[in-house]
Amino acid sequence: MINKPLLLTYLYLFIYILLSSGVILYNKWLLSPKYFNFPFPITLTMIHMAFSGPVAFFLIRVFKVVTPVKMTFEIYTTGVIPISAFFASSLWFGYTAYLHISVAFIQMLNALMPVATFFMGVMCGTDKPRCDVFLNMVLVSVGVVISSYGEIHFNIIGTVYQVTGIFAEALRLVSTQVLLQKKGLTLNPITSLYYIAPCSFVFLFVPWCLLEKPGMVVSQIQFNFWIFFSNALCAFALNLSIFLVIGRTGVVTIRVAGVLKDWILIALSTVVFPESIITGLNIVGYAIALCGVVMYNYIKVKDGRTSQLPSDSIPERITKDWKLGKKSSDIFTPNSGNDTNGGSTGGNFNGSELNDEEAPLLLSRLLHIGRSQLINHTA
């Protein structure tokens, strides 16, 4: 007999992988001078923000799909505004990289996300220096360097833009933890768009006026409404799929799906964009970096499980579990996703559990970075 809940979970994961890969390839096609030739990454980001804000508003305020969080003026000014600035910057720099380097190489550079997040966390005091994590970061960095060395069409400008976007995203993740999560406020992908998208649009308006508006007037680019509408719709659908996936699976499942998505995307990009060539050194370097990423995720998930144990009774709990013949995993398990409100009734979504850097609207973006919060079921 078919297990319908399990089948639905696999369907959501498939939709997530399909949309995530599709949005990245769609953005590359739009921005690349060789294809649609719309070399205005800030404009594309602003279109996404302008689309996602009102849609999120209707989902939250009109259709009541998601329960809004309690947002105060102080939290908005001290938390949401600076996070929006980092979010807008990460998208701006990340999209600009599409003009210079291939999708496959961008995915390989994204393996640096745990490195950037770890060092930013240490600098901001949200993470502690650890030898095991540091060795993983070295392994990831070595893999990315090897992959970069093997890149045939290496472009320093595109690489700098992408790495800068990665560090801007790392700052956003760390600032989210410092400015919002420590105040007891968590945002899922839908509420993130509701609060972050309008503010990000405002931040991007000034650089757009200075950098892209004059070029758009001179080049007289024709605006195809349906192409940009479908692109923004796919980007929003990606965030909605992530909202559905995190409601039915745990952190580990999402991370595994992210790794699978990266490999599929690298392979697809060489088919869709024939000029994108992958060398043996690319594969070897990325595989090395991925080993470091997987180990980093394992350490973070392990730490997350350990942190759920009551700090004042760990020895007693272990002894009691042993006597009862139970495994600790039978007692402390991650939220399996019965919370349909995306965290508003007990299951909280941590922005750093997902870091899908190419999801244009996602405050909480990628699957291979590391700061997981596992929510246990209380009996």
GIDA-V335827 format. One record per run of one state. SS is the DSSP state (~ for helix, > for strand, _ for the rest). FROM is the first residue (numbers start at 1). LEN is the number of residues. If there is no record, write none. Layout:
<<SS:FROM:LEN> <SS:FROM:LEN>>
//
This chain:
<<_:1:3> <~:4:28> <_:32:9> <~:41:22> <_:63:10> <~:73:25> <_:98:5> <~:103:22> <_:125:6> <~:131:19> <_:150:6> <~:156:24> <_:180:1> <~:181:3> <_:184:5> <~:189:31> <_:220:5> <~:225:22> <_:247:4> <~:251:22> <_:273:7> <~:280:28> <_:308:6> <~:314:11> <_:325:3> <~:328:4> <_:332:23> <>:355:1> <_:356:10> <>:366:1> <_:367:13>>
//
